Amino acid sequence: MEKEYQITSQGSLGLLALGHVGLRKWREVVEKEKIEIRNSSKENGKKSKK
């Protein structure tokens, strides 16, 4: 039976306990959040220029 984990950009000790798999998944979440922040910043910049 596999357990489901909710991974946040803040991370957790549980992710560290999972080893490289937890670290890899955490990095994916952090990178996704960075991309979302960049995209929303670009969209906000376009809206303010109108």
N, C-alpha and C positions, 0 to 999 in steps of 0.2 A: 504494500500500500504506500503510495507516494503522498507526502504532505505538501500542502500548498502554502507558500510563503508570500506575504505582501512585502515587496521591496520598495523602500523609499530612498531618496537621495541622501537622507541623514544616515542611513545604514543602521546596523545593529550588531551586537555581539554574536547573535545567532548566525548572521551571514558570515562572520569571521570563522565561526565554528564549521561552516560548510566548506571552508577552504577555497581553492581556486574557483570552484563553480560559483560560490556565493560572491566572490570578488568580481568575477566576470559579469554576473547578472547585475550587480550593483553598478558597475561601470556602464552597462547598457542603459540603465535607468537614468544615471547622471547625464550621459550624453544626450539621451532623448529630451530631458528637461532643458538642457542648454539649447538644443535646436528649437524647441518650442518657445523659449524666451527670446531667441534671436528673431524668429518668425513674427512673434507678436510685437516686438520692438519695431520691426520693419513695417508692419501693418499700421501701427500707431503713428509712425513717422509719415506714412503716406496720407493718413487721415488728417494730420495736423497741417500738412502743406496745402490742402484744398481751401 
